[in-house]
């Protein structure tokens, strides 16, 4: 009798780190749930003590053996996470970076008026932290792996009220391409997933975000919004062996919104 092959998206035996869960509505939570459903073992992080209970509500159902604080703006916290993974697992198969931040006064003002300090903070937390994680993950991915981050189509076109995060996400997407090129010979792949508007805690800092949600759902070819489960489904595929020869992409999950001028 011919053996039944495993599911195409099969993450059994794979170990991944999820950075960016804020609560059950966050994109990172949707991805973590998809990873776990496909059989992966997960480590996760929370921003601070205030966020920890909300993150634990998500991770409790996922049997995460490692849950640690990780504020990438605090020296040493990111390194401590990777040191723990090295100690307990000795390797890592995939990583999801789903964090972004800009000071409110800079985010809600014109890009040309953004402060140097605010712009630098947004770039450090939202973009350069991905490079730092890639560098720390590299020695743990001796057999190859996958690095994921999250973008938005405001990186390519001017989206009302997205403001300073537009240039920051554009830098993040370029960072993904260079990371994929530099680490590809080691079998380490890199992607950015670019969802349509999703009401998350991070998105609540964008002025008039409810209007952006409504416009996207009404104007996208599918005339539907997307949710964190849609993002999770793509993320699980990308970190699986089924996508082992796909790298350096910026993939939209937006009902076709990216097609429109």
Backbone as a ProteinNet text record, in pm:
[ID]
protein_1_A
[PRIMARY]
XXXXXXXXXXXXXXXXXXXXXXXXXXXXXXXXXXXXXXXXXXXXXXXXXXXXXXXXXXXXXXXXXXXXXXXXXXXXXXXXXXXXXXXXXXXXXXXXXXXXXXXXXXXXXXXXXXXXXXXXXXXXXXXXXXXXXXXXXXXXXXXXXXXXXXXXXXXXXXXXXXXXXXXXXXXXXXXXXXXXXXXXXXXXXXXXXXXXXXXXXXXXXXXXXXXXXXXXXXXXXXXXXXXXXXXXXXXXXXXXXXXXXXXXXXXXXXXXXXXXX
[TERTIARY]
85.2	0	88.9	56.3	133	105.3	211.3	195.2	133.4	46	-15.6	85.9	117.2	215.7	162.3	250.4	205.5	137.1	60.8	-2.7	101.9	59.7	152.8	213	130.1	179.1	192.6	310.4	337.2	452.9	425.3	529.7	567.4	527.4	565.2	718.1	770.9	915.8	986.8	915.6	977.3	954.5	1052.6	1046.4	1057.3	967.7	964.6	951.7	998.4	988.1	889.8	793	693.2	712.4	745	766.5	660.3	580.3	483.2	340.4	315.9	179.8	148.4	37.4	-8.8	-135	-222	-345	-399.1	-518	-572.6	-605.6	-616.5	-650.4	-527.5	-408.1	-288.7	-252.1	-186.2	-143.8	-53.2	35	125.1	47.7	-63.3	-145.1	-206.8	-258.7	-315.3	-212.2	-90.5	17.1	57.2	70.3	108.4	7.2	-119.9	-223.9	-214.3	-185	-170.3	-47.2	63.1	183.6	155.2	88.2	60.6	-33.6	-135	-227.9	-155.5	-49.8	26.7	136.2	142.7	230.7	358.4	381.9	507.3	509.4	628.7	652.8	699.8	641	665.2	726.8	813.3	855.2	789.5	757.7	692.2	745.2	717.2	761.5	645.5	663.2	569.1	649.3	585.3	658	702.7	610.7	641.5	541.3	553.3	466.8	319.2	290	151.1	92	173.8	125.5	122	201.9	218.6	87.4	-8	-131.7	-209.7	-210.1	-282.4	-215.3	-83.4	-10.2	-29	-27.7	-44.9	-181.3	-282.5	-413.6	-406.6	-318.2	-299.5	-211.1	-97.2	1.4	-38.9	-127.8	-170	-233.3	-302.2	-367.4	-271.7	-149.1	-53.7	60.4	58.5	160.8	302.4	322.3	456.1	548.8	656	746.7	836.9	847.8	932.8	849.7	838.8	769.9	850.8	904	998.4	966.1	1008.6	992.5	1089	1043.8	1133.2	1087.8	1146.2	1132.8	1261	1251.5	1373	1446.8	1381.4	1446.2	1523.4	1509.3	1579.5	1703.2	1822.5	1945.2	1943.1	1977.3	1993.9	1872.5	1751.2	1633.1	1623	1647.1	1640.8	1748.5	1865.9	1975.6	1942.3	1872.9	1835.5	1737.8	1648.2	1552.9	1627.1	1719.6	1792.4	1887.9	1940	2025.2	1944.4	1821.1	1734.3	1700.1	1670.9	1640.5	1763	1879.3	2002.8	2021.6	1997.1	2015.3	1916.7	1788.5	1685.3	1665.5	1681.4	1653.6	1779.7	1874	1995.3	1977.5	1858.6	1831.9	1696.7	1670.9	1546.4	1514.3	1387.2	1347.2	1283.9	1215.4	1154.7	1133.5	1115.6	1099.3	994.6	903	808.9	837.3	868.6	889.8	765.1	683	557.8	543.6	638.9	638.1	662	599.3	618.3	580.3	648.3	618.2	669.2	591.8	636.8	574.8	648.5	590.3	464.4	361.1	231.4	241	316.9	323.7	388	477.9	538.7	448.7	385.4	299.1	179.8	125.5	3.4	29.8	156.5	189.3	239.4	271.9	324.6	462.5	492.7	622.9	733.8	714.4	818.9	841.4	746.5	761.6	812.7	835.7	875.3	1010.9	1025.4	1150.8	1255.8	1379.9	1488.5	1483.1	1452.2	1446.7	1330.9	1214	1098.6	1119.3	1177.4	1203.2	1303.3	1406.8	1508	1448.9	1361.5	1296.4	1209.8	1131.2	1045.1	1127.9	1237.8	1323	1390.3	1432.9	1501.5	1406.9	1288.6	1196.5	1128.1	1088.2	1007.4	1088.5	1212.8	1292.9	1425.4	1509.5	1641.8	1633.6	1529.2	1514.9	1500.4	1445.7	1437.7	1577.6	1665.5	1803.5	1874.2	1851.5	1913.6	1867.2	1737.4	1684.7	1740.9	1752.2	1809	1951.5	2028.2	2167.3	2176.1	2087.4	2087	2032.8	1939.3	1880.3	1973.6	2057.6	2142.2	2218.5	2293.1	2366.1	2275.3	2149.2	2055.1	1987	2007.2	1943.4	2047.1	2124.9	2231.4	2177.8	2054.1	1991.4	1896.3	1906.8	1815.9	1700.7	1622.5	1509.7	1439.4	1346.7	1266.6	1245.2	1263.6	1243.5	1126.2	1027.5	909.7	896.3	845.3	805.9	674.9	622.4	489.9	500.1	445.5	448.5	306	292.8	162	179.9	75	92.7	115.4	106.2	148	296.8	370.1	512	533.6	435.1	448.3	371.4	258.1	174.3	137.9	106.3	68.2	-72.5	-81.9	-208.9	-238.8	-353.5	-388.9	-372.7	-304.5	-284.5	-182.5	-127.1	-23.6	109.2	128.5	234.1	373	442.1	581.6	604.3	502.3	522	537.5	495.5	514.4	661.6	744.8	887.6	953.2	907.4	967	938.5	814.7	781.4	850.8	870.8	946	1088.5	1148.5	1282.6	1281	1175.9	1165.9	1158.8	1081.8	1070.4	1204.3	1276.7	1409	1502.6	1491.3	1571.6	1546.8	1421.3	1386.2	1457.9	1456.8	1521	1671.1	1736.7	1881.1	1911.5	1827.5	1846.8	1835	1734.5	1716.2	1837.7	1891.9	2007.1	2131.6	2150.5	2272.8	2271.5	2154.2	2146.4	2097.7	2067	2012.1	2103.8	2233.1	2325.9	2329.9	2279.1	2271.9	2134.8	2051.3	1918.7	1821.3	1856.1	1768.5	1691.8	1561.3	1473.5	1415.2	1370.8	1312.4	1195.8	1089.2	969.8	906.6	832.5	742	600.4	509.7	368	305.1	225	167.2	14.3	-42.7	-188.7	-259.4	-385.5	-471.2	-496.1	-570.4	-595.6	-665.6	-613.9	-671.5	-673.9	-785.4	-797.8	-722.5	-602.2	-519.4	-486.1	-424	-384.8	-287.8	-193.2	-95.9	-164.3	-263.4	-331.7	-414.4	-450.3	-534.3	-463.8	-332.2	-259.5	-266.2	-317.9	-330	-461.6	-456.7	-577.9	-675	-804	-911.9	-894.6	-843.9	-818.7	-947.6	-1057.8	-1184.9	-1227	-1195.1	-1226.6	-1140.9	-1015.7	-927.7	-978.9	-1026.7	-1084	-1202.9	-1292.4	-1413.7	-1379.9	-1287.9	-1249.9	-1188.1	-1102.3	-1036.6	-1137.5	-1230.3	-1329.2	-1420.7	-1451.4	-1544.4	-1477.8	-1348.4	-1282.4	-1202.4	-1160.6	-1081.3	-1162.4	-1097.9	-1170.5	-1260.9	-1220.3	-1303.9	-1414.6	-1405.2	-1502.2	-1516	-1405	-1401.1	-1276	-1285	-1166.9	-1094.6	-975.4	-898.7	-884.4	-846.4	-827.4	-696.2	-667	-538	-525.3	-637.6	-632	-584.7	-622.9	-576.4	-424.8	-373.5	-228.8	-159.1	-216.9	-157.9	-147.2	-248.6	-246.8	-129.3	-105.6	7.7	139.4	146.6	270.7	308.5	209.7	238.2	292.2	236.1	287.7	431.6	459.8	592.1	702.2	673.2	778.3	787.8	696.4	697	793.2	821.9	909.5	846.4	714.4	647.2	692.5	743.3	788.7	940.7	1011.1	1155.7	1236.2	1179.7	1252.8	1192.1	1117.3	1058.6	1123.7	1180	1243.5	1245.9	1260.2	1276.3	1149.9	1033.3	908.6	838.6	756.2	663.5	525.4	453.6	330.2	208.5	118.3	-2	-109	-178.8	-299.3	-404.4	-467.5	-550.9	-674.7	-714.3	-832.7	-813.5	-688.5	-660.7	-644.7	-644.7	-633.5	-506.7	-399.7	-271.7	-276.9	-381.6	-392.4	-437.2	-497.2	-565.3	-472.4	-490.3	-413.8	-471.2
-119.2	0	124.4	221.2	345.1	430.4	477.5	561.7	695.5	745.8	876.3	984.5	1074.3	1178.4	1274.7	1343	1441.2	1558.7	1637.2	1755.9	1847.7	1923.1	2011.3	2113	2173	2265.7	2187.7	2131.8	2043.7	2101.3	2149.8	2211.8	2124.2	1999.4	1908.4	1894.6	1906	1897.8	2031.3	2134.9	2267	2352.7	2438.9	2528.4	2672.1	2754.5	2892.3	2991	3112	3222.7	3325.6	3365.2	3464.6	3588.2	3699.2	3825.7	3925.2	3972.8	4075.3	4047.1	3938.9	3916.3	4023.6	4094	4191.8	4141.4	4080	4021.5	3927.8	3874.9	3775.3	3834.8	3966.6	4030.2	4067.3	4046.2	4089.4	3993.2	4045.5	3964.7	3851.4	3879.3	3775.1	3661.9	3693.5	3588.4	3499.1	3559.4	3479.4	3388.5	3438.7	3357.1	3245.8	3278.4	3177.4	3063.6	3097.9	2995.2	2906	2965.1	2885.6	2795.6	2848.3	2766.7	2645.6	2670.9	2563.2	2458.5	2504	2408.6	2317.1	2368	2288.1	2205.3	2209.8	2119.5	2178.2	2309	2369.1	2384.6	2382.6	2418.3	2563.1	2643.6	2787.3	2842.8	2940.3	3032.7	3166.5	3243.6	3371.8	3475	3600.8	3709.7	3802.4	3880.5	3987.3	4114.5	4229.2	4355.8	4390.9	4379	4420.5	4353.9	4386.5	4323.3	4356.1	4474	4511.6	4425.7	4393.2	4314.5	4165.7	4120	3976.3	3900.5	3945.5	3868	3850	3950.9	3942.2	3843	3839.8	3745.8	3603.6	3587	3452.6	3393.9	3477.6	3428.4	3361.8	3412	3353.9	3230.4	3242.5	3134.4	3014.4	3034.6	2923.2	2812.1	2850.2	2750.4	2688.7	2739.5	2694.1	2612.2	2594.1	2514.2	2563	2694.1	2750.2	2718.6	2646.3	2614.4	2730.4	2831	2946.6	3072.8	3154.1	3282.7	3382.9	3484.7	3577	3721.8	3817.1	3958	3994.9	4082.3	4130.3	4267.9	4369.1	4505.7	4533.6	4541.6	4552	4682.6	4777.8	4905.1	4899.6	4789.1	4771.8	4684.2	4735.4	4658.2	4522.6	4420.2	4288.2	4197.8	4253	4167.5	4074.7	4125.4	4040.2	3931.7	3969.8	3873.7	3763.7	3800.3	3702	3599.1	3642.5	3550.6	3446.8	3492.1	3399.5	3310.9	3364.1	3281.6	3167.5	3196.4	3091.9	2986.7	3030.4	2935.4	2848.8	2910.5	2834.8	2730.2	2768.8	2679.7	2562.9	2591.5	2488.7	2409.4	2474.7	2407.4	2382.5	2472.3	2457.6	2487.6	2526.5	2557.6	2624.5	2679.6	2750.5	2734.2	2707.8	2686.6	2809.1	2889.6	3010.1	3115.9	3237.1	3353.8	3445.1	3495.2	3598.4	3725.6	3832.7	3966.4	4047	4077.5	4149.2	4264.1	4354.6	4469.1	4596.8	4703.3	4835.2	4940.5	5052.4	5160.6	5291.9	5398.5	5535.2	5622.9	5720.5	5812.3	5878.5	5887.5	5935.5	6072.6	6163.5	6298.4	6299.7	6206	6196.7	6119.8	6014.2	5932.4	6011.1	6099.2	6169.4	6305.1	6336.8	6460.4	6432.4	6539.5	6523.6	6457.5	6381.5	6317.1	6421.5	6530.2	6633.5	6702.3	6689.2	6751	6653.2	6527.9	6428.3	6464.7	6439.6	6470.3	6365.3	6404.6	6309	6197.2	6232.3	6132.2	6035.2	6088.8	6002.7	5911.4	5964.8	5883.9	5773.5	5808.2	5708.3	5599.1	5636.7	5537.8	5443.3	5499.2	5416.5	5321.5	5368.6	5284	5174.3	5208.8	5110.7	4997	5032.2	4930.5	4856.2	4927.3	4866.1	4799.7	4841.5	4793.1	4730.8	4807.8	4755	4635.9	4628.7	4513.5	4383.8	4390.9	4271.1	4222.7	4316.8	4279.9	4221.4	4278.6	4225.9	4083.6	4059.5	3924.3	3827.4	3872	3785.7	3746.6	3842.1	3814.7	3714.8	3726.7	3634.4	3497.4	3495.3	3368.4	3290.7	3360.6	3296.5	3175.1	3183.9	3064.6	2952.4	2983.5	2881.1	2810.5	2862	2805.3	2735.5	2647.3	2578.2	2491.3	2445.5	2363.1	2445.2	2576.1	2662.9	2706.9	2800	2851	2961.2	3026.1	3130.9	3246.3	3368	3490.2	3566	3595.8	3668.3	3800.4	3900.9	4025	4072.2	4183.9	4230.1	4373.5	4398.7	4531.1	4579.5	4677.7	4735.2	4811.6	4817.5	4879.1	5029.7	5088.6	5227.6	5246.2	5135.4	5142.8	5182.7	5152.2	5175.6	5297.3	5324.6	5436.1	5518.3	5643.6	5731.5	5694.1	5654.8	5620.1	5725.2	5786.5	5893.8	5849.1	5930.8	5912.8	5803.6	5733.3	5635	5705.2	5817.2	5911.4	5848.6	5868.2	5829.3	5679.1	5597.5	5453.6	5410.3	5492.8	5459.3	5443.4	5546.5	5532.1	5421.8	5404.4	5301.5	5161.9	5137.2	5005.8	4985.1	5092.4	5078.9	5032.5	5087.9	5044.2	4898.7	4859.4	4721	4624.3	4658.8	4571.4	4559.3	4668.6	4661.6	4576.4	4588.6	4508.3	4359.2	4322.3	4181.8	4131.6	4211.4	4167.4	4147.2	4239.6	4225.5	4107.9	4086.9	3973.3	3842.2	3832.9	3711.2	3686.1	3791.4	3775.1	3733.5	3791.8	3764.9	3629.7	3583.6	3458.7	3340.5	3365.5	3259.2	3139.6	3162.3	3050.1	2958.7	3006.1	2922.5	2855.2	2872.9	2813.6	2890.6	3014.8	3098.7	3193.1	3183.1	3262.4	3379.9	3483.5	3600.8	3652.8	3693	3744.9	3853.7	3940.9	4031.3	4001.4	3985.1	3971	4109.2	4147.2	4281.3	4271.7	4265.4	4253.5	4384.7	4372.7	4490	4539.4	4648.1	4702	4599.9	4582.3	4494.4	4572.1	4569.1	4644.9	4572.5	4619.3	4566	4678.8	4643	4745.1	4844.5	4794.5	4883.8	4979.3	4928.4	5012	5122.1	5104.2	5203.9	5338.3	5339.6	5465.2	5548.3	5490.9	5562.1	5637.4	5766	5847.6	5801.4	5801.8	5767.3	5627.6	5533.4	5399.7	5329.1	5361.1	5297.9	5333.4	5454.6	5494.3	5416.2	5391.7	5313	5170.4	5112.8	4978.1	4971.9	5068	5068.7	5088.9	5180.4	5206	5082.5	5014.2	4896	4787.2	4761.3	4656.5	4690.2	4818.7	4858.8	4865.8	4895.6	4919.4	4800	4708.3	4593.1	4506.2	4442.7	4359.5	4254.6	4197.7	4098	4161.3	4292.8	4365.3	4302.2	4256.8	4196.1	4243	4251.7	4277.2	4147.3	4157.3	4038.5	4037.5	3920.9	3911.6	3841.1	3828.1	3773.1	3625.9	3556.3	3417.5	3405.4	3502.1	3501.9	3519	3606.2	3627.9	3503.1	3441.8	3322.2	3207.8	3191.8	3083.3	3098.8	3221.9	3245.8	3226.7	3276.1	3264.1	3117.6	3033.4	2891.2	2827.6	2863.9	2811.1	2856.2	2981.9	3035.9	2973.2	2938.2	2879.3	2727.9	2671.1	2526.1	2487.3	2357.8	2308	2321.7	2337.1	2355.3	2484.2	2580.5	2708.5	2720.7	2607.9	2609.9	2679.7	2697.5	2765.9	2902.7	2957.1	3090.4	3181.7	3293	3385.4	3526.9	3622.7	3762	3828.6	3780	3832.7	3925.8	4014.5	4097.5	4053.6	3978.9	3914.7	3982.3	4037.6	4100.5	3998.3	4026.4	3952.2	4059.3	4105.7	4225.3	4223.8	4106.5	4100.6	4168	4194.2	4258.7	4409.1	4464.9	4609.8	4665.3	4587.9	4635	4655.4	4603.5	4618.9	4758.1	4831.7	4955.2	5075.3	5167.4	5292	5384.9
0	0	0	-85.9	-93.3	29.6	92.3	211.1	172.8	257.5	234	270.2	177.6	208.2	313.2	382.1	481.8	414.1	488.4	430.6	367.4	265.3	195.9	292.4	376.7	478	608.3	628.3	741.5	820.3	939.5	1022.3	1140.9	1137.6	1245.7	1250.7	1370.3	1388.6	1372.2	1329.9	1312.9	1437.3	1463.3	1578.9	1530.8	1580.7	1534.6	1648.3	1624	1719.3	1663.9	1745.2	1705.9	1793.5	1730.1	1800.4	1754.9	1848.8	1813.1	1854.5	1928.3	1977.5	2082	2061.3	2160.1	2229.8	2150.4	2201.7	2094.3	2115.1	2022.6	1886	1877.8	1750	1667.3	1719.5	1648	1535.8	1435.1	1320.6	1367.2	1460.5	1510.4	1575.9	1641.5	1703.4	1597.1	1490.4	1381.8	1318.5	1304.7	1247	1342.9	1471	1569.5	1573.2	1566.7	1567.8	1444.5	1330.1	1207.8	1215.9	1266.5	1282.2	1371.8	1482.4	1577.7	1517.7	1444.1	1381.4	1284	1223.5	1127.9	1195	1327.4	1399.6	1454.5	1438.1	1484.2	1636.3	1691.7	1831.1	1833.8	1922.6	1917.2	2044.7	2024	2128.5	2095.2	2197.1	2173.4	2272.1	2242.1	2328.5	2359.6	2464.8	2499	2523.2	2502.6	2507.6	2648.8	2746.6	2884	2978.6	3106.7	3206.9	3182.9	3133.6	3105.7	2994.8	2895.4	2781.6	2811.6	2907.9	2930.8	2949	3032.3	3049.4	2920.1	2834.6	2707.6	2612.9	2616	2531.6	2582.6	2713.5	2770	2735.8	2720.5	2680	2542.2	2458.3	2324.5	2331	2397.4	2394.9	2479.8	2576.3	2660.8	2578.8	2471.6	2386.2	2285.5	2278.8	2177.8	2237.6	2367.9	2436.1	2405	2413.3	2388.2	2505.5	2482.5	2593	2633	2546.8	2576.3	2555.7	2660.7	2652.3	2732.6	2664.4	2727.9	2690.2	2773.1	2735.5	2623.8	2535.4	2429.6	2382	2440.9	2392.6	2315.1	2183.4	2101.6	2124.1	2190.5	2220.5	2352	2424.9	2551.2	2529	2556	2531	2601.4	2526.9	2583.9	2581	2566.9	2574.4	2453.3	2335.6	2217.6	2224.8	2264.6	2275.1	2376.1	2484.6	2586.1	2530.5	2443.9	2381.7	2297.8	2216	2129.1	2209.8	2319.6	2406.1	2467.5	2507	2563.8	2458.4	2337	2229.4	2200	2198.6	2176.8	2285.5	2408.9	2522.5	2519.1	2490.5	2501.2	2372.3	2258.7	2131.4	2049.5	2055.1	1975.4	1828.9	1788.8	1648.4	1634.6	1516.2	1488.1	1340.1	1309.5	1170.5	1106.3	1186.6	1128.5	1235.7	1187.6	1273.8	1213	1295.1	1252.6	1330.6	1258.6	1314.1	1277.5	1376.8	1350.1	1448.8	1445.2	1535.7	1456.7	1503.1	1442.2	1545.5	1539.6	1633.5	1575.6	1599.5	1574.1	1681.9	1731.5	1830	1773.4	1854.9	1806.5	1740	1801.8	1746.2	1607.7	1580.9	1449.2	1353	1401.4	1316.8	1266.3	1348.9	1311.5	1247.2	1224.5	1154.1	1013.9	940.6	806.1	809.7	704.4	696.9	697.5	626.2	618.3	751.9	844.6	975.4	1081.1	1043.4	1143.3	1202.6	1331.6	1399.9	1366.3	1374.3	1351.3	1454.4	1578.4	1684.7	1661.7	1624.1	1599.8	1481	1375.2	1255.8	1287.3	1362.9	1398.6	1486.7	1579	1665.8	1583.8	1491.1	1406.7	1321.2	1266.4	1184.1	1267	1387.3	1471.4	1511.4	1561.3	1611.2	1497.2	1393.4	1287.8	1178.2	1159.2	1047.1	1091.4	1158.1	1190.7	1284.9	1367.1	1456.6	1377.8	1256	1172.2	1134.5	1101.5	1069.8	1191	1306.8	1428.5	1455.2	1437.2	1457.6	1354.4	1230.7	1126.5	1160.6	1211.3	1246.2	1362	1459.3	1572.1	1533	1438.1	1394.4	1302.4	1229.9	1128.5	1180.4	1292.4	1337.3	1385.7	1417.1	1461.7	1344.7	1224.4	1106.2	1019	1079.5	1006.6	894.3	908.3	804.5	717.7	725.1	651.5	738.6	687.9	765.1	690.6	760.2	696.6	793.5	744.5	820.6	760.8	841.9	795.3	869.2	798.9	862.7	799.5	849.8	806.6	756.5	638.5	577.5	550.5	461.7	426.6	296.3	213.3	81.3	87.5	206	222.3	199.5	186.3	151.7	6.8	-78.8	-222.2	-269.3	-205.9	-245.2	-123.2	-148.3	-37.6	9.5	135	197.2	303.1	292.4	384.9	529.3	607	750.6	787.2	686.8	719.6	747.8	681.1	713.6	724.5	835	846.7	830.7	860.7	849.2	703.5	608.6	467.9	432.3	454.3	427.7	511.8	634.8	721.4	665.5	622.2	566.3	431.4	355.8	230.9	259.8	364.3	404	449.5	521.5	567.2	449.1	347.4	230.4	157.5	145.7	84.3	168.4	299.4	390.1	368.9	347.3	321.2	196.4	91.2	-33.9	-14.9	52.5	74.4	167.4	267.8	358	281.9	195.2	115.8	26.9	-31.3	-119.8	-41.9	74.8	150.5	221.2	261.9	338.3	255.4	129.7	46.3	30.2	21.4	2.1	123.9	236.5	356.8	370.6	269.9	274.9	362.4	395.9	478.2	386.3	393.2	307.2	385.4	314.3	379.4	297	365.7	300.1	385.7	320.7	391.1	344.2	437.4	406.4	418.9	320.1	317.1	320.8	441.3	450	418.7	380.8	375.9	517.1	532	666.2	755.9	874.5	975.5	1106.2	1175.4	1300.2	1410.7	1438.4	1545.8	1642.5	1753	1850.2	1788.6	1709	1646	1548.9	1474.2	1375.5	1440.2	1566.7	1633.7	1648.5	1633.6	1641.7	1515.2	1406.6	1279	1276.3	1250.9	1250.4	1142.4	1175.3	1080.8	1021.6	1101.8	1049.8	1011.9	1079.9	1045.9	903.4	860	723.2	623.4	659.3	572.4	559.7	668.9	665.3	570.5	584.7	502.7	355.9	327.7	188.9	125.3	199.4	145.3	112.9	205.7	182.9	66.2	48	-58.4	-194.9	-198.1	-326.1	-377	-288.2	-332	-427.2	-524.6	-620.8	-555.8	-445.2	-378.5	-295.7	-272.6	-189.3	-51.4	1.5	133.5	206.3	338.1	417.3	445.1	500.8	539.2	690	743.8	888.1	918.7	1047.6	1087.4	1048.1	1034.9	990	846.8	762	623.5	617.5	701.3	706.3	759.4	861.7	919.9	821.7	738.3	639.8	544	497.8	409	483	605.5	682.6	701.8	732.6	753.6	626.2	511.5	385.3	361.6	384.1	353.3	437.5	562.1	645.9	626.9	548	526.7	415.3	407.1	301.3	164	159.3	30.2	-38.2	39.8	-15.3	-10.2	-9.4	16.2	-92.5	-212	-318.5	-350.6	-255.2	-271.4	-168.2	-214.3	-120.6	-177.7	-87.6	-126.5	-176.6	-136.9	-191.3	-92.9	-150.1	-73.1	-120.7	-39.4	-85	-23.3	-106.4	-51.9	-13.9	93.7	132.9	158.6	51.5	64.2	-26	-71.2	-157.3	-291.6	-329	-457.2	-449.2	-329.8	-312.9	-379.9	-380.1	-435.4	-586.1	-652.4	-796.8	-838.1	-745.7	-780.5	-771.1	-863.2	-862.3	-754.8
[MASK]
+++++++++++++++++++++++++++++++++++++++++++++++++++++++++++++++++++++++++++++++++++++++++++++++++++++++++++++++++++++++++++++++++++++++++++++++++++++++++++++++++++++++++++++++++++++++++++++++++++++++++++++++++++++++++++++++++++++++++++++++++++++++++++++++++++++

